[in-house]
Amino acid sequence: METTNVINYTNASLKSYKCLAISTFLIIVFIFSPINSFLLSSLIGKIIILTLLSYTVFYNLRVTNNFTNKSKIKLTSGNWTIIKTNIILSYIFTIFLLALIVAIIRTCI
């Protein structure tokens, strides 16, 4: 396995987590603060949060799929490695992001 693939995957994962950190900050500001009582600012904030979280899900899935294809790793065969664990955890992270998106959408309804 080439180290450049691992380095690129690591840098891309870092970008995903930075997007999540920004989303978390915006969730605190727009959903858990008194700004939530103003309808327009709350709605705009939720749209921004949903857009950023959707981008994070898309980007994380794309990067993980590219890394899996380039490194030719089969998740169901061979020995279990740290790389396979990172790939599985990346997909679990995406599932949790989707759950967060659904929770934010439910606050809008």
Phi, psi and omega in degrees: 000136181282140180289336179294325176296318181292318180295317178297319178296319179296316179294322178292322177296322178298321178296320178298317182289330174293319176298321178294322179296319178294319178297319178298317178298316180293325176297317179296318183289314189266340183251321185260004181252174178295347177297336181300336181286341177270120188298313185292313181292325177294317180294316179296318179297318180293325177294317178297316180297314180296322178295314180295318178293321178296318176299319180297318178297311180300312183295317181296317178296318180296314181294317180295317178296318178298317180295318180296318180290318181291325182273355178054048180264129173259120184289336185263354182231159177085185179286153178276127182238172177295326179297317178296322178297317178296322179294314179298317179294328176295320177291323177295320176302319179295321178297318178294324176296320177296322177296322177294321177298316179297319180296320180290321177297322179294332177287339179280337184274000000 
